[in-house]
Amino acid sequence: MMVDLNTLLTVCLYILGIVLLIVLIVLGIKCIRVLGKVDKIVDNVDEKVTSLDGLFGIVDKITDGIVLASDSIISGGSDFLSRIFNRKKKEDDIDV
């Protein structure tokens, strides 16, 4: 009786191992197919991004120019205001 139970469990384990191996092979093949599709999508997105690099470069240069101009205007305005307020303080100091 014990010998029959051991062989039965061994056969069940072999069958389960074979089924598990087949399932893993099928899942591996499906993963390979999915990775192929993902690779095509990534290549497509990469092509689209590289086509927009020139546009982004132009936008970057334009924004740098705007920032430079606005910084110089703000700096000039603050210098002008500081000169006006410093003159008034100097005139007040002279009167005393």
Phi and psi restraints in degrees (range 20) as a CNS / XPLOR table:
assign (resid 1 and name C) (resid 2 and name N)
       (resid 2 and name CA) (resid 2 and name C) 1.0 -67.0 20.0 2
assign (resid 2 and name N) (resid 2 and name CA)
       (resid 2 and name C) (resid 3 and name N) 1.0 -36.9 20.0 2
assign (resid 2 and name C) (resid 3 and name N)
       (resid 3 and name CA) (resid 3 and name C) 1.0 -66.1 20.0 2
assign (resid 3 and name N) (resid 3 and name CA)
       (resid 3 and name C) (resid 4 and name N) 1.0 -39.7 20.0 2
assign (resid 3 and name C) (resid 4 and name N)
       (resid 4 and name CA) (resid 4 and name C) 1.0 -66.4 20.0 2
assign (resid 4 and name N) (resid 4 and name CA)
       (resid 4 and name C) (resid 5 and name N) 1.0 -37.8 20.0 2
assign (resid 4 and name C) (resid 5 and name N)
       (resid 5 and name CA) (resid 5 and name C) 1.0 -68.2 20.0 2
assign (resid 5 and name N) (resid 5 and name CA)
       (resid 5 and name C) (resid 6 and name N) 1.0 -39.8 20.0 2
assign (resid 5 and name C) (resid 6 and name N)
       (resid 6 and name CA) (resid 6 and name C) 1.0 -63.6 20.0 2
assign (resid 6 and name N) (resid 6 and name CA)
       (resid 6 and name C) (resid 7 and name N) 1.0 -44.8 20.0 2
assign (resid 6 and name C) (resid 7 and name N)
       (resid 7 and name CA) (resid 7 and name C) 1.0 -67.6 20.0 2
assign (resid 7 and name N) (resid 7 and name CA)
       (resid 7 and name C) (resid 8 and name N) 1.0 -36.0 20.0 2
assign (resid 7 and name C) (resid 8 and name N)
       (resid 8 and name CA) (resid 8 and name C) 1.0 -64.7 20.0 2
assign (resid 8 and name N) (resid 8 and name CA)
       (resid 8 and name C) (resid 9 and name N) 1.0 -44.5 20.0 2
assign (resid 8 and name C) (resid 9 and name N)
       (resid 9 and name CA) (resid 9 and name C) 1.0 -65.6 20.0 2
assign (resid 9 and name N) (resid 9 and name CA)
       (resid 9 and name C) (resid 10 and name N) 1.0 -37.4 20.0 2
assign (resid 9 and name C) (resid 10 and name N)
       (resid 10 and name CA) (resid 10 and name C) 1.0 -64.9 20.0 2
assign (resid 10 and name N) (resid 10 and name CA)
       (resid 10 and name C) (resid 11 and name N) 1.0 -43.7 20.0 2
assign (resid 10 and name C) (resid 11 and name N)
       (resid 11 and name CA) (resid 11 and name C) 1.0 -64.5 20.0 2
assign (resid 11 and name N) (resid 11 and name CA)
       (resid 11 and name C) (resid 12 and name N) 1.0 -41.2 20.0 2
assign (resid 11 and name C) (resid 12 and name N)
       (resid 12 and name CA) (resid 12 and name C) 1.0 -63.4 20.0 2
assign (resid 12 and name N) (resid 12 and name CA)
       (resid 12 and name C) (resid 13 and name N) 1.0 -42.4 20.0 2
assign (resid 12 and name C) (resid 13 and name N)
       (resid 13 and name CA) (resid 13 and name C) 1.0 -64.3 20.0 2
assign (resid 13 and name N) (resid 13 and name CA)
       (resid 13 and name C) (resid 14 and name N) 1.0 -40.5 20.0 2
assign (resid 13 and name C) (resid 14 and name N)
       (resid 14 and name CA) (resid 14 and name C) 1.0 -63.8 20.0 2
assign (resid 14 and name N) (resid 14 and name CA)
       (resid 14 and name C) (resid 15 and name N) 1.0 -42.8 20.0 2
assign (resid 14 and name C) (resid 15 and name N)
       (resid 15 and name CA) (resid 15 and name C) 1.0 -64.0 20.0 2
assign (resid 15 and name N) (resid 15 and name CA)
       (resid 15 and name C) (resid 16 and name N) 1.0 -44.9 20.0 2
assign (resid 15 and name C) (resid 16 and name N)
       (resid 16 and name CA) (resid 16 and name C) 1.0 -63.8 20.0 2
assign (resid 16 and name N) (resid 16 and name CA)
       (resid 16 and name C) (resid 17 and name N) 1.0 -37.2 20.0 2
assign (resid 16 and name C) (resid 17 and name N)
       (resid 17 and name CA) (resid 17 and name C) 1.0 -64.8 20.0 2
assign (resid 17 and name N) (resid 17 and name CA)
       (resid 17 and name C) (resid 18 and name N) 1.0 -41.8 20.0 2
assign (resid 17 and name C) (resid 18 and name N)
       (resid 18 and name CA) (resid 18 and name C) 1.0 -64.9 20.0 2
assign (resid 18 and name N) (resid 18 and name CA)
       (resid 18 and name C) (resid 19 and name N) 1.0 -43.3 20.0 2
assign (resid 18 and name C) (resid 19 and name N)
       (resid 19 and name CA) (resid 19 and name C) 1.0 -62.8 20.0 2
assign (resid 19 and name N) (resid 19 and name CA)
       (resid 19 and name C) (resid 20 and name N) 1.0 -43.8 20.0 2
assign (resid 19 and name C) (resid 20 and name N)
       (resid 20 and name CA) (resid 20 and name C) 1.0 -62.6 20.0 2
assign (resid 20 and name N) (resid 20 and name CA)
       (resid 20 and name C) (resid 21 and name N) 1.0 -40.7 20.0 2
assign (resid 20 and name C) (resid 21 and name N)
       (resid 21 and name CA) (resid 21 and name C) 1.0 -63.0 20.0 2
assign (resid 21 and name N) (resid 21 and name CA)
       (resid 21 and name C) (resid 22 and name N) 1.0 -43.0 20.0 2
assign (resid 21 and name C) (resid 22 and name N)
       (resid 22 and name CA) (resid 22 and name C) 1.0 -64.2 20.0 2
assign (resid 22 and name N) (resid 22 and name CA)
       (resid 22 and name C) (resid 23 and name N) 1.0 -43.0 20.0 2
assign (resid 22 and name C) (resid 23 and name N)
       (resid 23 and name CA) (resid 23 and name C) 1.0 -63.1 20.0 2
assign (resid 23 and name N) (resid 23 and name CA)
       (resid 23 and name C) (resid 24 and name N) 1.0 -42.7 20.0 2
assign (resid 23 and name C) (resid 24 and name N)
       (resid 24 and name CA) (resid 24 and name C) 1.0 -65.0 20.0 2
assign (resid 24 and name N) (resid 24 and name CA)
       (resid 24 and name C) (resid 25 and name N) 1.0 -37.1 20.0 2
assign (resid 24 and name C) (resid 25 and name N)
       (resid 25 and name CA) (resid 25 and name C) 1.0 -64.9 20.0 2
assign (resid 25 and name N) (resid 25 and name CA)
       (resid 25 and name C) (resid 26 and name N) 1.0 -44.6 20.0 2
assign (resid 25 and name C) (resid 26 and name N)
       (resid 26 and name CA) (resid 26 and name C) 1.0 -63.1 20.0 2
assign (resid 26 and name N) (resid 26 and name CA)
       (resid 26 and name C) (resid 27 and name N) 1.0 -44.1 20.0 2
assign (resid 26 and name C) (resid 27 and name N)
       (resid 27 and name CA) (resid 27 and name C) 1.0 -63.7 20.0 2
assign (resid 27 and name N) (resid 27 and name CA)
       (resid 27 and name C) (resid 28 and name N) 1.0 -38.2 20.0 2
assign (resid 27 and name C) (resid 28 and name N)
       (resid 28 and name CA) (resid 28 and name C) 1.0 -63.4 20.0 2
assign (resid 28 and name N) (resid 28 and name CA)
       (resid 28 and name C) (resid 29 and name N) 1.0 -42.1 20.0 2
assign (resid 28 and name C) (resid 29 and name N)
       (resid 29 and name CA) (resid 29 and name C) 1.0 -64.5 20.0 2
assign (resid 29 and name N) (resid 29 and name CA)
       (resid 29 and name C) (resid 30 and name N) 1.0 -42.4 20.0 2
assign (resid 29 and name C) (resid 30 and name N)
       (resid 30 and name CA) (resid 30 and name C) 1.0 -64.1 20.0 2
assign (resid 30 and name N) (resid 30 and name CA)
       (resid 30 and name C) (resid 31 and name N) 1.0 -39.6 20.0 2
assign (resid 30 and name C) (resid 31 and name N)
       (resid 31 and name CA) (resid 31 and name C) 1.0 -63.5 20.0 2
assign (resid 31 and name N) (resid 31 and name CA)
       (resid 31 and name C) (resid 32 and name N) 1.0 -39.5 20.0 2
assign (resid 31 and name C) (resid 32 and name N)
       (resid 32 and name CA) (resid 32 and name C) 1.0 -63.1 20.0 2
assign (resid 32 and name N) (resid 32 and name CA)
       (resid 32 and name C) (resid 33 and name N) 1.0 -41.9 20.0 2
assign (resid 32 and name C) (resid 33 and name N)
       (resid 33 and name CA) (resid 33 and name C) 1.0 -64.4 20.0 2
assign (resid 33 and name N) (resid 33 and name CA)
       (resid 33 and name C) (resid 34 and name N) 1.0 -43.4 20.0 2
assign (resid 33 and name C) (resid 34 and name N)
       (resid 34 and name CA) (resid 34 and name C) 1.0 -63.5 20.0 2
assign (resid 34 and name N) (resid 34 and name CA)
       (resid 34 and name C) (resid 35 and name N) 1.0 -41.8 20.0 2
assign (resid 34 and name C) (resid 35 and name N)
       (resid 35 and name CA) (resid 35 and name C) 1.0 -63.9 20.0 2
assign (resid 35 and name N) (resid 35 and name CA)
       (resid 35 and name C) (resid 36 and name N) 1.0 -33.9 20.0 2
assign (resid 35 and name C) (resid 36 and name N)
       (resid 36 and name CA) (resid 36 and name C) 1.0 -64.2 20.0 2
assign (resid 36 and name N) (resid 36 and name CA)
       (resid 36 and name C) (resid 37 and name N) 1.0 -42.8 20.0 2
assign (resid 36 and name C) (resid 37 and name N)
       (resid 37 and name CA) (resid 37 and name C) 1.0 -66.1 20.0 2
assign (resid 37 and name N) (resid 37 and name CA)
       (resid 37 and name C) (resid 38 and name N) 1.0 -41.8 20.0 2
assign (resid 37 and name C) (resid 38 and name N)
       (resid 38 and name CA) (resid 38 and name C) 1.0 -63.3 20.0 2
assign (resid 38 and name N) (resid 38 and name CA)
       (resid 38 and name C) (resid 39 and name N) 1.0 -38.6 20.0 2
assign (resid 38 and name C) (resid 39 and name N)
       (resid 39 and name CA) (resid 39 and name C) 1.0 -63.0 20.0 2
assign (resid 39 and name N) (resid 39 and name CA)
       (resid 39 and name C) (resid 40 and name N) 1.0 -40.7 20.0 2
assign (resid 39 and name C) (resid 40 and name N)
       (resid 40 and name CA) (resid 40 and name C) 1.0 -64.0 20.0 2
assign (resid 40 and name N) (resid 40 and name CA)
       (resid 40 and name C) (resid 41 and name N) 1.0 -41.3 20.0 2
assign (resid 40 and name C) (resid 41 and name N)
       (resid 41 and name CA) (resid 41 and name C) 1.0 -65.4 20.0 2
assign (resid 41 and name N) (resid 41 and name CA)
       (resid 41 and name C) (resid 42 and name N) 1.0 -42.9 20.0 2
assign (resid 41 and name C) (resid 42 and name N)
       (resid 42 and name CA) (resid 42 and name C) 1.0 -63.9 20.0 2
assign (resid 42 and name N) (resid 42 and name CA)
       (resid 42 and name C) (resid 43 and name N) 1.0 -40.3 20.0 2
assign (resid 42 and name C) (resid 43 and name N)
       (resid 43 and name CA) (resid 43 and name C) 1.0 -63.0 20.0 2
assign (resid 43 and name N) (resid 43 and name CA)
       (resid 43 and name C) (resid 44 and name N) 1.0 -41.0 20.0 2
assign (resid 43 and name C) (resid 44 and name N)
       (resid 44 and name CA) (resid 44 and name C) 1.0 -62.6 20.0 2
assign (resid 44 and name N) (resid 44 and name CA)
       (resid 44 and name C) (resid 45 and name N) 1.0 -45.4 20.0 2
assign (resid 44 and name C) (resid 45 and name N)
       (resid 45 and name CA) (resid 45 and name C) 1.0 -64.6 20.0 2
assign (resid 45 and name N) (resid 45 and name CA)
       (resid 45 and name C) (resid 46 and name N) 1.0 -39.1 20.0 2
assign (resid 45 and name C) (resid 46 and name N)
       (resid 46 and name CA) (resid 46 and name C) 1.0 -63.0 20.0 2
assign (resid 46 and name N) (resid 46 and name CA)
       (resid 46 and name C) (resid 47 and name N) 1.0 -40.6 20.0 2
assign (resid 46 and name C) (resid 47 and name N)
       (resid 47 and name CA) (resid 47 and name C) 1.0 -62.8 20.0 2
assign (resid 47 and name N) (resid 47 and name CA)
       (resid 47 and name C) (resid 48 and name N) 1.0 -42.3 20.0 2
assign (resid 47 and name C) (resid 48 and name N)
       (resid 48 and name CA) (resid 48 and name C) 1.0 -66.7 20.0 2
assign (resid 48 and name N) (resid 48 and name CA)
       (resid 48 and name C) (resid 49 and name N) 1.0 -39.3 20.0 2
assign (resid 48 and name C) (resid 49 and name N)
       (resid 49 and name CA) (resid 49 and name C) 1.0 -67.5 20.0 2
assign (resid 49 and name N) (resid 49 and name CA)
       (resid 49 and name C) (resid 50 and name N) 1.0 -41.7 20.0 2
assign (resid 49 and name C) (resid 50 and name N)
       (resid 50 and name CA) (resid 50 and name C) 1.0 -66.8 20.0 2
assign (resid 50 and name N) (resid 50 and name CA)
       (resid 50 and name C) (resid 51 and name N) 1.0 -29.5 20.0 2
assign (resid 50 and name C) (resid 51 and name N)
       (resid 51 and name CA) (resid 51 and name C) 1.0 -70.6 20.0 2
assign (resid 51 and name N) (resid 51 and name CA)
       (resid 51 and name C) (resid 52 and name N) 1.0 -24.6 20.0 2
assign (resid 51 and name C) (resid 52 and name N)
       (resid 52 and name CA) (resid 52 and name C) 1.0 -92.9 20.0 2
assign (resid 52 and name N) (resid 52 and name CA)
       (resid 52 and name C) (resid 53 and name N) 1.0 -3.8 20.0 2
assign (resid 52 and name C) (resid 53 and name N)
       (resid 53 and name CA) (resid 53 and name C) 1.0 -59.5 20.0 2
assign (resid 53 and name N) (resid 53 and name CA)
       (resid 53 and name C) (resid 54 and name N) 1.0 -41.0 20.0 2
assign (resid 53 and name C) (resid 54 and name N)
       (resid 54 and name CA) (resid 54 and name C) 1.0 -62.6 20.0 2
assign (resid 54 and name N) (resid 54 and name CA)
       (resid 54 and name C) (resid 55 and name N) 1.0 -42.1 20.0 2
assign (resid 54 and name C) (resid 55 and name N)
       (resid 55 and name CA) (resid 55 and name C) 1.0 -63.1 20.0 2
assign (resid 55 and name N) (resid 55 and name CA)
       (resid 55 and name C) (resid 56 and name N) 1.0 -42.9 20.0 2
assign (resid 55 and name C) (resid 56 and name N)
       (resid 56 and name CA) (resid 56 and name C) 1.0 -65.3 20.0 2
assign (resid 56 and name N) (resid 56 and name CA)
       (resid 56 and name C) (resid 57 and name N) 1.0 -35.7 20.0 2
assign (resid 56 and name C) (resid 57 and name N)
       (resid 57 and name CA) (resid 57 and name C) 1.0 -64.0 20.0 2
assign (resid 57 and name N) (resid 57 and name CA)
       (resid 57 and name C) (resid 58 and name N) 1.0 -42.1 20.0 2
assign (resid 57 and name C) (resid 58 and name N)
       (resid 58 and name CA) (resid 58 and name C) 1.0 -64.2 20.0 2
assign (resid 58 and name N) (resid 58 and name CA)
       (resid 58 and name C) (resid 59 and name N) 1.0 -44.9 20.0 2
assign (resid 58 and name C) (resid 59 and name N)
       (resid 59 and name CA) (resid 59 and name C) 1.0 -62.1 20.0 2
assign (resid 59 and name N) (resid 59 and name CA)
       (resid 59 and name C) (resid 60 and name N) 1.0 -39.3 20.0 2
assign (resid 59 and name C) (resid 60 and name N)
       (resid 60 and name CA) (resid 60 and name C) 1.0 -63.6 20.0 2
assign (resid 60 and name N) (resid 60 and name CA)
       (resid 60 and name C) (resid 61 and name N) 1.0 -43.7 20.0 2
assign (resid 60 and name C) (resid 61 and name N)
       (resid 61 and name CA) (resid 61 and name C) 1.0 -65.9 20.0 2
assign (resid 61 and name N) (resid 61 and name CA)
       (resid 61 and name C) (resid 62 and name N) 1.0 -39.1 20.0 2
assign (resid 61 and name C) (resid 62 and name N)
       (resid 62 and name CA) (resid 62 and name C) 1.0 -64.6 20.0 2
assign (resid 62 and name N) (resid 62 and name CA)
       (resid 62 and name C) (resid 63 and name N) 1.0 -45.1 20.0 2
assign (resid 62 and name C) (resid 63 and name N)
       (resid 63 and name CA) (resid 63 and name C) 1.0 -66.1 20.0 2
assign (resid 63 and name N) (resid 63 and name CA)
       (resid 63 and name C) (resid 64 and name N) 1.0 -35.9 20.0 2
assign (resid 63 and name C) (resid 64 and name N)
       (resid 64 and name CA) (resid 64 and name C) 1.0 -62.7 20.0 2
assign (resid 64 and name N) (resid 64 and name CA)
       (resid 64 and name C) (resid 65 and name N) 1.0 -40.4 20.0 2
assign (resid 64 and name C) (resid 65 and name N)
       (resid 65 and name CA) (resid 65 and name C) 1.0 -65.0 20.0 2
assign (resid 65 and name N) (resid 65 and name CA)
       (resid 65 and name C) (resid 66 and name N) 1.0 -41.5 20.0 2
assign (resid 65 and name C) (resid 66 and name N)
       (resid 66 and name CA) (resid 66 and name C) 1.0 -64.4 20.0 2
assign (resid 66 and name N) (resid 66 and name CA)
       (resid 66 and name C) (resid 67 and name N) 1.0 -42.7 20.0 2
assign (resid 66 and name C) (resid 67 and name N)
       (resid 67 and name CA) (resid 67 and name C) 1.0 -64.1 20.0 2
assign (resid 67 and name N) (resid 67 and name CA)
       (resid 67 and name C) (resid 68 and name N) 1.0 -42.2 20.0 2
assign (resid 67 and name C) (resid 68 and name N)
       (resid 68 and name CA) (resid 68 and name C) 1.0 -62.0 20.0 2
assign (resid 68 and name N) (resid 68 and name CA)
       (resid 68 and name C) (resid 69 and name N) 1.0 -44.1 20.0 2
assign (resid 68 and name C) (resid 69 and name N)
       (resid 69 and name CA) (resid 69 and name C) 1.0 -65.6 20.0 2
assign (resid 69 and name N) (resid 69 and name CA)
       (resid 69 and name C) (resid 70 and name N) 1.0 -44.8 20.0 2
assign (resid 69 and name C) (resid 70 and name N)
       (resid 70 and name CA) (resid 70 and name C) 1.0 -67.0 20.0 2
assign (resid 70 and name N) (resid 70 and name CA)
       (resid 70 and name C) (resid 71 and name N) 1.0 -36.4 20.0 2
assign (resid 70 and name C) (resid 71 and name N)
       (resid 71 and name CA) (resid 71 and name C) 1.0 -64.2 20.0 2
assign (resid 71 and name N) (resid 71 and name CA)
       (resid 71 and name C) (resid 72 and name N) 1.0 -41.0 20.0 2
assign (resid 71 and name C) (resid 72 and name N)
       (resid 72 and name CA) (resid 72 and name C) 1.0 -68.8 20.0 2
assign (resid 72 and name N) (resid 72 and name CA)
       (resid 72 and name C) (resid 73 and name N) 1.0 -37.6 20.0 2
assign (resid 72 and name C) (resid 73 and name N)
       (resid 73 and name CA) (resid 73 and name C) 1.0 -65.6 20.0 2
assign (resid 73 and name N) (resid 73 and name CA)
       (resid 73 and name C) (resid 74 and name N) 1.0 -45.1 20.0 2
assign (resid 73 and name C) (resid 74 and name N)
       (resid 74 and name CA) (resid 74 and name C) 1.0 -65.3 20.0 2
assign (resid 74 and name N) (resid 74 and name CA)
       (resid 74 and name C) (resid 75 and name N) 1.0 -41.1 20.0 2
assign (resid 74 and name C) (resid 75 and name N)
       (resid 75 and name CA) (resid 75 and name C) 1.0 -63.6 20.0 2
assign (resid 75 and name N) (resid 75 and name CA)
       (resid 75 and name C) (resid 76 and name N) 1.0 -43.8 20.0 2
assign (resid 75 and name C) (resid 76 and name N)
       (resid 76 and name CA) (resid 76 and name C) 1.0 -63.5 20.0 2
assign (resid 76 and name N) (resid 76 and name CA)
       (resid 76 and name C) (resid 77 and name N) 1.0 -41.1 20.0 2
assign (resid 76 and name C) (resid 77 and name N)
       (resid 77 and name CA) (resid 77 and name C) 1.0 -65.3 20.0 2
assign (resid 77 and name N) (resid 77 and name CA)
       (resid 77 and name C) (resid 78 and name N) 1.0 -41.8 20.0 2
assign (resid 77 and name C) (resid 78 and name N)
       (resid 78 and name CA) (resid 78 and name C) 1.0 -68.9 20.0 2
assign (resid 78 and name N) (resid 78 and name CA)
       (resid 78 and name C) (resid 79 and name N) 1.0 -36.4 20.0 2
assign (resid 78 and name C) (resid 79 and name N)
       (resid 79 and name CA) (resid 79 and name C) 1.0 -63.0 20.0 2
assign (resid 79 and name N) (resid 79 and name CA)
       (resid 79 and name C) (resid 80 and name N) 1.0 -42.5 20.0 2
assign (resid 79 and name C) (resid 80 and name N)
       (resid 80 and name CA) (resid 80 and name C) 1.0 -61.6 20.0 2
assign (resid 80 and name N) (resid 80 and name CA)
       (resid 80 and name C) (resid 81 and name N) 1.0 -45.8 20.0 2
assign (resid 80 and name C) (resid 81 and name N)
       (resid 81 and name CA) (resid 81 and name C) 1.0 -66.4 20.0 2
assign (resid 81 and name N) (resid 81 and name CA)
       (resid 81 and name C) (resid 82 and name N) 1.0 -38.0 20.0 2
assign (resid 81 and name C) (resid 82 and name N)
       (resid 82 and name CA) (resid 82 and name C) 1.0 -67.3 20.0 2
assign (resid 82 and name N) (resid 82 and name CA)
       (resid 82 and name C) (resid 83 and name N) 1.0 -34.7 20.0 2
assign (resid 82 and name C) (resid 83 and name N)
       (resid 83 and name CA) (resid 83 and name C) 1.0 -66.0 20.0 2
assign (resid 83 and name N) (resid 83 and name CA)
       (resid 83 and name C) (resid 84 and name N) 1.0 -41.6 20.0 2
assign (resid 83 and name C) (resid 84 and name N)
       (resid 84 and name CA) (resid 84 and name C) 1.0 -63.0 20.0 2
assign (resid 84 and name N) (resid 84 and name CA)
       (resid 84 and name C) (resid 85 and name N) 1.0 -47.6 20.0 2
assign (resid 84 and name C) (resid 85 and name N)
       (resid 85 and name CA) (resid 85 and name C) 1.0 -70.5 20.0 2
assign (resid 85 and name N) (resid 85 and name CA)
       (resid 85 and name C) (resid 86 and name N) 1.0 -33.2 20.0 2
assign (resid 85 and name C) (resid 86 and name N)
       (resid 86 and name CA) (resid 86 and name C) 1.0 -68.0 20.0 2
assign (resid 86 and name N) (resid 86 and name CA)
       (resid 86 and name C) (resid 87 and name N) 1.0 -35.2 20.0 2
assign (resid 86 and name C) (resid 87 and name N)
       (resid 87 and name CA) (resid 87 and name C) 1.0 -64.7 20.0 2
assign (resid 87 and name N) (resid 87 and name CA)
       (resid 87 and name C) (resid 88 and name N) 1.0 -42.6 20.0 2
assign (resid 87 and name C) (resid 88 and name N)
       (resid 88 and name CA) (resid 88 and name C) 1.0 -64.6 20.0 2
assign (resid 88 and name N) (resid 88 and name CA)
       (resid 88 and name C) (resid 89 and name N) 1.0 -38.0 20.0 2
assign (resid 88 and name C) (resid 89 and name N)
       (resid 89 and name CA) (resid 89 and name C) 1.0 -67.4 20.0 2
assign (resid 89 and name N) (resid 89 and name CA)
       (resid 89 and name C) (resid 90 and name N) 1.0 -40.2 20.0 2
assign (resid 89 and name C) (resid 90 and name N)
       (resid 90 and name CA) (resid 90 and name C) 1.0 -65.7 20.0 2
assign (resid 90 and name N) (resid 90 and name CA)
       (resid 90 and name C) (resid 91 and name N) 1.0 -40.4 20.0 2
assign (resid 90 and name C) (resid 91 and name N)
       (resid 91 and name CA) (resid 91 and name C) 1.0 -64.2 20.0 2
assign (resid 91 and name N) (resid 91 and name CA)
       (resid 91 and name C) (resid 92 and name N) 1.0 -39.0 20.0 2
assign (resid 91 and name C) (resid 92 and name N)
       (resid 92 and name CA) (resid 92 and name C) 1.0 -65.0 20.0 2
assign (resid 92 and name N) (resid 92 and name CA)
       (resid 92 and name C) (resid 93 and name N) 1.0 -38.0 20.0 2
assign (resid 92 and name C) (resid 93 and name N)
       (resid 93 and name CA) (resid 93 and name C) 1.0 -68.4 20.0 2
assign (resid 93 and name N) (resid 93 and name CA)
       (resid 93 and name C) (resid 94 and name N) 1.0 -34.8 20.0 2
assign (resid 93 and name C) (resid 94 and name N)
       (resid 94 and name CA) (resid 94 and name C) 1.0 -69.4 20.0 2
assign (resid 94 and name N) (resid 94 and name CA)
       (resid 94 and name C) (resid 95 and name N) 1.0 -37.8 20.0 2
assign (resid 94 and name C) (resid 95 and name N)
       (resid 95 and name CA) (resid 95 and name C) 1.0 -65.1 20.0 2
assign (resid 95 and name N) (resid 95 and name CA)
       (resid 95 and name C) (resid 96 and name N) 1.0 -27.3 20.0 2
